[in-house]
Amino acid sequence: MSEPFRLSASEAARRIAAGRLTARALVESCLERIARREGEVGAWAHIDADQALAEARACDQSPPRGPLHGVPIGVKDIMNTADMPTGYGSRAYRGHRPGADAACVALARAAGAIVLGKTETTEFAALSPGKTRNPHHPAHTPGGSSSGSAAAVADFMVPLAFGTQTAGSILRPASFCGIVGMKPSFGLIAPAGTKVLAPSLDTVGGFARDVADTALFLAALTDRPELRPAGPAQRPRIGLYRPQPWREAQPETVAALDAAREALARAGATVAERAPFPDFDGLVAAQLAIMNHEAARNLAWERLCRAAEIMPRTAAMLADGMAVSAADYDAARAQAAAARARLGAFFGEFDAMLVPAAPGEAPPLATTGDAVFNRPWTLLHLPCIALPAHRGAAGLPVGVQLVGRSGEDARLLAIALFAEAALAAGR
């Protein structure tokens, strides 16, 4: 049998339920992997090995509590945990100990998950990066803001981890790290107890190494078993859409989309180009205006009372947000609402859209990358999933993104199962 840390969450849960694997053995294996690799990757803000092992022993001595029974997970450090520090990636909250778990953390625990620790995040899930490096090449970023979660899952430290997305903080790290990342429909997973950057945009989601695990995680958190597809979608209709900022697509991303289109068509999907859609032009700027305006006000206490402890990039973003007037903010919100009203016309006959997940391979550590290909879909509140698809010239992963219809997360996951198999066959 392979080392337990390499098991998928689904397979680990099956073995634990069948008595063929103990939660303790799985947690010990993950902790050993972390001990070997954390010095290079830097995925974790806090690990509590003793507590995780105690919870694993308790799992082994009790009947299954839920679909994640005995499965270790990582929690992004903008999510409150009552039993671990929560620093939000900021010096302003060093040593902060919340009194309760975030809703998503409590739900994961209720489903049987074992919280291994807190994963690194950019400050307040914004722009200022932490210590995490890309596990495929330590000189490159894992993406942000869910840096540690993506890197930990990609490096087999943990099979599942939470992420959040305000612009591209799940999809982009998944692409850079070569794993699956899903931003579900806005509001599908309760955000209470998560440090919110922009309330009208922030969405809780997660990372896994395959689509089945992603579906398992989301279904467990939402009590929606229908999110676990019975099988891949049959002959899905997929539109290849080249959004307005297409000029930002680097050769690696263009190649990834072309290869994905060919693989999907060979597997039996109907794939066709979706013509330009001018109604969505300008959504990148609208998302940026809304995000910055809301962040500057949502982080008012930090901006006004802890300015000396906030990182320069975060401070600059908040200053930009203060410069977005109420009138400009209202106009951007109206633009977003008008675009959402046109989603039916945008999708037309297609079940999902194939779009870039990131401009290209992961850039060097100085930046977490550009969210230009994620901002519109986050603004539109649509479910999105990134899938590994390609390797660039530097040997780093490049993903593609599937965007589903509003509220059709289950359908998108079934299409993603189809696409995952097609992409694997094409490599």
Backbone torsions as a table, in degrees:
resi	resn	phi	psi	omega
1	MET	NA	138.7	177.6
2	SER	-65.6	162.8	179.0
3	GLU	-58.2	138.7	-174.6
4	PRO	-56.6	-31.6	-177.8
5	PHE	-63.5	-18.3	179.7
6	ARG	-86.4	-7.2	-179.2
7	LEU	-69.4	147.5	169.5
8	SER	-69.1	160.6	176.7
9	ALA	-61.4	-40.5	-178.5
10	SER	-63.1	-45.4	-179.4
11	GLU	-68.6	-40.1	178.1
12	ALA	-61.6	-44.2	179.4
13	ALA	-62.2	-40.0	178.8
14	ARG	-63.8	-44.4	-178.1
15	ARG	-67.4	-39.0	178.4
16	ILE	-64.4	-44.6	-179.6
17	ALA	-63.2	-32.9	-178.1
18	ALA	-87.2	-2.9	-179.4
19	GLY	79.0	14.2	-179.5
20	ARG	-95.2	-2.8	177.7
21	LEU	-152.5	141.7	174.7
22	THR	-98.0	150.6	175.1
23	ALA	-60.8	-36.6	179.9
24	ARG	-61.8	-43.7	179.9
25	ALA	-62.4	-38.8	179.7
26	LEU	-67.6	-46.2	179.8
27	VAL	-63.9	-43.2	178.2
28	GLU	-59.7	-40.8	179.8
29	SER	-63.9	-42.9	178.5
30	CYS	-64.8	-40.8	179.3
31	LEU	-65.6	-36.9	176.4
32	GLU	-66.1	-38.8	176.7
33	ARG	-62.9	-43.7	178.4
34	ILE	-61.6	-43.4	-179.9
35	ALA	-59.8	-35.7	-180.0
36	ARG	-75.7	-33.1	-166.4
37	ARG	-114.4	-16.5	-172.8
38	GLU	-62.6	-33.3	179.5
39	GLY	-59.5	-31.7	179.3
40	GLU	-90.1	-36.9	-172.9
41	VAL	-90.3	-42.3	179.6
42	GLY	65.7	46.2	-174.4
43	ALA	-84.5	-17.1	-167.0
44	TRP	-114.8	135.2	172.6
45	ALA	-88.7	-27.6	-179.3
46	HIS	-159.9	135.0	174.7
47	ILE	-128.4	134.9	174.2
48	ASP	-122.0	87.1	-175.4
49	ALA	-65.0	-41.6	-178.1
50	ASP	-62.4	-43.8	-180.0
51	GLN	-66.0	-43.0	179.7
52	ALA	-61.3	-41.2	179.5
53	LEU	-68.5	-36.7	176.8
54	ALA	-64.2	-41.4	178.0
55	GLU	-66.6	-36.4	178.0
56	ALA	-64.0	-42.6	178.1
57	ARG	-62.6	-39.3	178.1
58	ALA	-64.0	-40.2	177.0
59	CYS	-60.0	-42.0	-177.5
60	ASP	-68.1	-18.6	-178.3
61	GLN	-103.4	8.8	-177.5
62	SER	-133.9	158.0	175.9
63	PRO	-67.8	158.5	-179.1
64	PRO	-55.4	131.1	179.6
65	ARG	-88.5	-22.9	-176.8
66	GLY	179.1	-173.6	-173.8
67	PRO	-68.0	-15.3	179.0
68	LEU	-105.9	19.0	-174.1
69	HIS	-55.8	116.6	176.8
70	GLY	84.3	0.4	-176.8
71	VAL	-89.8	123.1	178.4
72	PRO	-76.4	144.0	179.7
73	ILE	-134.8	160.0	171.1
74	GLY	-105.8	143.5	-178.5
75	VAL	-117.4	120.6	178.5
76	LYS	-58.1	135.8	-171.1
77	ASP	-79.3	30.4	163.0
78	ILE	-110.8	5.1	179.6
79	MET	-105.3	127.4	-176.9
80	ASN	-64.5	140.4	172.2
81	THR	-134.1	129.0	-176.3
82	ALA	-71.4	-22.6	-173.8
83	ASP	-110.7	7.2	179.2
84	MET	-143.2	154.5	175.4
85	PRO	-62.3	150.8	176.3
86	THR	-133.6	106.2	-172.8
87	GLY	-103.1	-5.3	179.9
88	TYR	55.1	22.8	179.4
89	GLY	69.6	17.2	-170.6
90	SER	-127.6	142.6	173.3
91	ARG	-62.6	-25.6	-178.1
92	ALA	-65.7	-17.4	-177.4
93	TYR	-122.8	25.9	179.4
94	ARG	-59.4	126.6	179.2
95	GLY	79.8	6.9	-178.3
96	HIS	-64.9	132.8	179.3
97	ARG	-125.1	100.6	177.6
98	PRO	-64.6	160.4	-179.9
99	GLY	-91.7	-5.0	-176.9
100	ALA	-153.2	158.2	174.2
101	ASP	-74.2	149.1	165.2
102	ALA	-60.1	154.0	-177.3
103	ALA	-55.9	-44.5	-177.2
104	CYS	-65.5	-34.7	178.1
105	VAL	-68.2	-44.8	178.1
106	ALA	-60.3	-40.3	179.3
107	LEU	-66.8	-38.5	177.7
108	ALA	-65.1	-43.1	178.0
109	ARG	-62.9	-40.8	-180.0
110	ALA	-63.4	-28.2	177.3
111	ALA	-82.9	1.4	174.8
112	GLY	104.1	-1.1	-177.1
113	ALA	-69.6	151.3	175.9
114	ILE	-109.3	119.3	179.1
115	VAL	-78.3	112.4	-178.9
116	LEU	-76.9	-33.9	-179.3
117	GLY	171.2	-170.9	-178.7
118	LYS	-105.4	130.5	-178.4
119	THR	-93.6	150.5	-177.8
120	GLU	-61.6	144.8	176.3
121	THR	-136.4	154.2	166.9
122	THR	-63.8	161.0	-176.8
123	GLU	-59.3	121.2	-179.2
124	PHE	54.9	26.4	-178.0
125	ALA	59.1	35.8	179.6
126	ALA	-110.2	-118.3	-167.7
127	LEU	-109.6	-25.4	-171.7
128	SER	-79.6	113.9	-173.4
129	PRO	-74.2	157.2	174.0
130	GLY	-97.6	-148.5	-171.9
131	LYS	-88.8	-8.5	-169.0
132	THR	-69.7	142.0	177.2
133	ARG	-121.2	158.3	-179.4
134	ASN	-68.7	125.1	-177.5
135	PRO	-65.2	-17.2	177.6
136	HIS	-82.5	-24.3	179.3
137	HIS	-163.5	109.8	-171.5
138	PRO	-66.8	-10.4	177.0
139	ALA	-84.5	-2.0	-176.6
140	HIS	-116.3	155.9	-180.0
141	THR	-73.7	149.5	168.8
142	PRO	-84.1	-3.3	-172.5
143	GLY	94.5	172.6	179.4
144	GLY	-151.8	165.3	8.8
145	SER	-88.6	-13.6	-175.7
146	SER	-83.4	53.3	-170.6
147	SER	-62.1	-55.5	-175.4
148	GLY	-65.3	-37.6	180.0
149	SER	-62.4	-47.3	-179.1
150	ALA	-63.8	-44.8	-178.5
151	ALA	-66.3	-39.4	-179.1
152	ALA	-64.3	-42.0	178.6
153	VAL	-68.9	-43.6	-178.7
154	ALA	-63.4	-32.0	-176.7
155	ASP	-93.7	12.7	176.1
156	PHE	64.8	25.9	175.4
157	MET	-78.7	-26.6	-177.6
158	VAL	-159.7	144.8	-176.8
159	PRO	-80.6	-22.3	-177.3
160	LEU	-139.2	147.9	174.9
161	ALA	-154.6	149.0	177.1
162	PHE	-77.5	147.4	167.7
163	GLY	-137.3	168.1	170.1
164	THR	-133.6	156.0	179.3
165	GLN	-136.9	125.9	171.8
166	THR	-108.4	-34.2	176.0
167	ALA	-127.8	-68.6	179.8
168	GLY	-145.7	31.8	-167.8
169	SER	-78.3	-5.1	171.2
170	ILE	-109.9	-50.6	-173.2
171	LEU	-64.7	-42.7	-177.5
172	ARG	-68.9	-48.5	176.0
173	PRO	-59.8	-36.4	177.3
174	ALA	-60.9	-43.5	178.7
175	SER	-63.0	-46.5	-177.7
176	PHE	-66.3	-30.6	-175.6
177	CYS	-99.7	-4.1	175.0
178	GLY	74.8	36.6	179.9
179	ILE	-130.1	-175.6	177.8
180	VAL	-96.3	131.9	174.7
181	GLY	-134.4	134.2	-179.9
182	MET	-126.1	127.7	166.9
183	LYS	-100.8	107.0	-178.7
184	PRO	-73.4	-180.0	175.1
185	SER	-56.0	143.1	-178.7
186	PHE	-52.6	127.2	176.3
187	GLY	85.4	-1.2	-178.1
188	LEU	-63.9	-39.2	177.7
189	ILE	-107.9	130.3	-175.4
190	ALA	-60.2	128.2	-178.8
191	PRO	-92.6	-0.8	-176.0
192	ALA	-56.1	134.5	180.0
193	GLY	84.9	3.9	174.3
194	THR	-102.9	135.1	179.7
195	LYS	-66.2	110.7	-172.7
196	VAL	-88.5	134.3	175.4
197	LEU	-92.1	-52.3	-179.6
198	ALA	-135.9	105.1	-170.0
199	PRO	-58.6	-30.6	-177.4
200	SER	-84.4	-0.2	-176.6
201	LEU	-124.8	-37.0	-171.2
202	ASP	-57.9	130.7	-177.7
203	THR	-135.7	131.5	177.3
204	VAL	-85.0	133.0	177.1
205	GLY	-148.1	-153.1	-176.9
206	GLY	-165.1	174.3	-178.3
207	PHE	-122.3	146.9	174.5
208	ALA	-154.0	176.4	178.6
209	ARG	-98.8	-4.3	173.2
210	ASP	-152.5	168.3	-174.9
211	VAL	-69.3	-38.0	-179.5
212	ALA	-59.6	-40.7	177.9
213	ASP	-67.4	-38.0	176.8
214	THR	-59.4	-45.9	179.5
215	ALA	-64.3	-41.5	177.3
216	LEU	-57.9	-46.8	-177.8
217	PHE	-62.2	-50.4	-177.4
218	LEU	-66.0	-40.3	179.3
219	ALA	-63.1	-40.1	-179.7
220	ALA	-66.6	-36.8	-177.1
221	LEU	-76.8	-23.3	-173.4
222	THR	-112.3	-4.6	-175.6
223	ASP	56.7	41.6	178.8
224	ARG	-123.6	86.4	-178.4
225	PRO	-61.5	-20.8	-179.9
226	GLU	-66.6	-14.2	176.9
227	LEU	-72.8	-11.3	175.1
228	ARG	-97.1	99.2	-174.7
229	PRO	-61.9	145.0	175.2
230	ALA	-68.1	-23.4	179.8
231	GLY	-176.9	177.9	179.5
232	PRO	-64.3	152.4	173.5
233	ALA	-60.1	147.8	179.4
234	GLN	-96.1	118.9	176.0
235	ARG	46.5	58.8	179.7
236	PRO	-65.4	155.3	178.0
237	ARG	-104.3	113.3	-171.9
238	ILE	-120.4	130.3	176.8
239	GLY	-98.3	130.2	172.6
240	LEU	-88.3	112.5	-174.5
241	TYR	-115.6	128.0	177.4
242	ARG	-105.1	98.1	-172.6
243	PRO	-67.3	168.4	-173.7
244	GLN	-50.4	-43.3	-179.8
245	PRO	-80.0	35.5	-176.2
246	TRP	-57.6	-28.0	180.0
247	ARG	-59.7	-19.2	179.2
248	GLU	-80.9	-10.3	-178.6
249	ALA	-73.1	121.3	178.5
250	GLN	-82.7	164.8	-176.6
251	PRO	-53.5	-35.0	-178.6
252	GLU	-64.9	-38.7	179.4
253	THR	-73.2	-39.5	176.2
254	VAL	-59.9	-43.7	179.5
255	ALA	-65.3	-39.2	179.6
256	ALA	-63.0	-42.6	179.4
257	LEU	-67.5	-41.0	179.0
258	ASP	-63.8	-42.2	179.0
259	ALA	-66.1	-39.0	179.0
260	ALA	-65.2	-42.3	178.5
261	ARG	-58.8	-45.2	-179.2
262	GLU	-66.0	-42.4	-178.8
263	ALA	-65.6	-41.2	179.3
264	LEU	-64.5	-42.5	179.9
265	ALA	-64.9	-42.1	178.5
266	ARG	-61.1	-33.0	-177.4
267	ALA	-79.9	-6.9	175.9
268	GLY	112.4	1.6	176.6
269	ALA	-76.3	153.4	168.4
270	THR	-90.2	116.1	-177.3
271	VAL	-123.0	126.2	-180.0
272	ALA	-143.8	152.9	177.1
273	GLU	-67.0	134.7	172.6
274	ARG	-95.3	121.7	-176.6
275	ALA	-59.4	156.9	175.5
276	PRO	-51.6	145.7	-176.4
277	PHE	-126.3	90.4	-173.1
278	PRO	-57.9	-24.8	179.9
279	ASP	-61.0	-20.8	-179.0
280	PHE	-97.6	-4.0	176.1
281	ASP	-62.8	136.2	179.7
282	GLY	92.3	-2.1	-178.5
283	LEU	-71.2	-27.8	176.5
284	VAL	-61.4	-48.0	179.4
285	ALA	-65.5	-38.2	179.4
286	ALA	-64.6	-42.8	179.0
287	GLN	-62.6	-42.0	-178.9
288	LEU	-63.8	-41.9	179.1
289	ALA	-63.6	-44.4	-179.8
290	ILE	-65.9	-46.0	-178.3
291	MET	-60.3	-49.7	-176.9
292	ASN	-66.9	-42.0	178.5
293	HIS	-60.1	-47.2	-178.6
294	GLU	-69.3	-39.0	-179.4
295	ALA	-62.7	-43.2	-178.6
296	ALA	-61.2	-31.3	-179.0
297	ARG	-91.6	-34.6	178.9
298	ASN	-69.4	-30.3	177.2
299	LEU	-102.5	35.6	-177.1
300	ALA	-60.8	-42.7	-178.6
301	TRP	-63.5	-45.5	179.4
302	GLU	-63.7	-42.5	-179.2
303	ARG	-65.3	-39.2	-174.6
304	LEU	-89.7	-32.8	-171.8
305	CYS	-112.1	-13.7	-178.6
306	ARG	-130.9	33.4	-174.4
307	ALA	-59.1	-36.6	-177.4
308	ALA	-68.6	-19.2	-177.1
309	GLU	-100.9	-2.6	-179.9
310	ILE	-90.1	138.9	-178.1
311	MET	-67.9	151.9	-174.9
312	PRO	-56.7	-41.1	-179.3
313	ARG	-66.2	-38.3	177.1
314	THR	-64.7	-44.6	179.3
315	ALA	-60.2	-40.6	179.4
316	ALA	-65.3	-39.7	177.8
317	MET	-62.8	-42.5	-179.6
318	LEU	-67.5	-34.7	175.3
319	ALA	-65.1	-40.7	175.5
320	ASP	-60.7	-39.5	179.9
321	GLY	-65.3	-36.8	177.4
322	MET	-67.6	-22.7	179.2
323	ALA	-82.8	-10.0	175.8
324	VAL	-82.9	112.1	-176.0
325	SER	-70.1	163.5	176.5
326	ALA	-60.3	-38.4	179.8
327	ALA	-64.6	-42.3	178.9
328	ASP	-67.1	-38.4	177.1
329	TYR	-62.7	-46.4	179.7
330	ASP	-63.0	-37.3	179.0
331	ALA	-66.2	-40.2	178.7
332	ALA	-66.5	-39.0	176.9
333	ARG	-63.9	-40.2	178.3
334	ALA	-65.6	-38.6	177.4
335	GLN	-62.7	-41.5	178.4
336	ALA	-64.2	-43.5	179.6
337	ALA	-62.3	-40.7	178.7
338	ALA	-64.7	-39.3	178.9
339	ALA	-66.8	-40.1	178.0
340	ARG	-61.9	-34.5	178.9
341	ALA	-67.4	-15.7	-178.3
342	ARG	-103.1	9.8	-176.8
343	LEU	-63.7	-37.0	178.1
344	GLY	-59.7	-43.0	178.5
345	ALA	-68.5	-35.0	-179.7
346	PHE	-65.1	-48.7	-177.6
347	PHE	-73.2	-35.6	179.3
348	GLY	52.8	-120.8	-177.3
349	GLU	-87.0	-2.5	-173.6
350	PHE	-88.3	146.0	175.1
351	ASP	-83.6	-30.7	-178.5
352	ALA	-156.9	162.2	177.1
353	MET	-112.7	138.4	173.5
354	LEU	-97.2	118.4	-175.5
355	VAL	-138.8	168.1	176.2
356	PRO	-64.4	147.9	173.0
357	ALA	-94.6	-27.1	-179.5
358	ALA	-159.5	162.7	-179.8
359	PRO	-62.5	-29.9	-178.5
360	GLY	-176.9	-148.4	175.6
361	GLU	-67.5	166.0	177.6
362	ALA	-62.2	128.7	177.1
363	PRO	-77.8	174.2	176.8
364	PRO	-60.0	167.7	-169.4
365	LEU	-62.3	-17.9	-176.0
366	ALA	-61.4	-21.0	-179.7
367	THR	-136.1	159.2	174.2
368	THR	-95.4	6.0	178.3
369	GLY	98.7	174.1	-174.7
370	ASP	-105.0	131.4	-179.2
371	ALA	-93.0	19.8	-172.2
372	VAL	-58.1	-31.4	-178.0
373	PHE	-92.0	4.8	178.7
374	ASN	-113.9	-29.2	-172.9
375	ARG	-54.8	-46.0	-176.4
376	PRO	-61.7	-40.9	-175.1
377	TRP	-72.5	-34.4	173.9
378	THR	-64.6	-44.0	178.8
379	LEU	-60.6	-36.0	-178.2
380	LEU	-82.6	-1.8	175.7
381	HIS	66.7	26.6	-175.2
382	LEU	-90.1	151.6	173.0
383	PRO	-73.0	137.2	-177.4
384	CYS	-139.2	146.1	177.9
385	ILE	-140.2	135.0	176.5
386	ALA	-101.8	138.0	-178.9
387	LEU	-126.9	141.5	173.7
388	PRO	-61.9	138.1	-174.8
389	ALA	-140.5	-25.8	-164.7
390	HIS	-160.8	166.0	169.4
391	ARG	-123.0	135.9	-179.3
392	GLY	-85.6	-173.5	-176.7
393	ALA	-63.0	-30.8	179.3
394	ALA	-86.6	2.3	179.5
395	GLY	82.9	8.6	180.0
396	LEU	-91.0	153.2	-178.8
397	PRO	-66.6	150.6	172.1
398	VAL	-136.0	121.6	-179.4
399	GLY	-98.2	173.7	169.9
400	VAL	-123.7	162.1	-176.4
401	GLN	-121.4	134.8	170.8
402	LEU	-107.7	131.5	-180.0
403	VAL	-114.1	126.1	-178.0
404	GLY	-101.2	172.3	176.6
405	ARG	-70.5	155.6	-176.6
406	SER	-56.9	126.0	177.4
407	GLY	77.7	-3.4	-176.7
408	GLU	-97.9	53.5	-179.0
409	ASP	-63.5	-40.4	-179.4
410	ALA	-63.3	-42.8	178.3
411	ARG	-63.5	-41.3	179.4
412	LEU	-63.4	-40.4	179.2
413	LEU	-65.2	-37.0	176.4
414	ALA	-66.0	-39.7	176.7
415	ILE	-66.4	-38.6	178.7
416	ALA	-64.3	-36.7	174.3
417	LEU	-60.0	-44.1	176.9
418	PHE	-60.6	-47.9	-176.3
419	ALA	-66.3	-39.0	179.2
420	GLU	-58.0	-46.4	179.0
421	ALA	-65.7	-40.3	-179.3
422	ALA	-65.5	-42.8	-179.7
423	LEU	-67.3	-39.0	178.3
424	ALA	-63.7	-39.3	179.3
425	ALA	-68.8	-27.6	-177.6
426	GLY	-84.0	-10.4	-178.4
427	ARG	-88.0	NA	NA
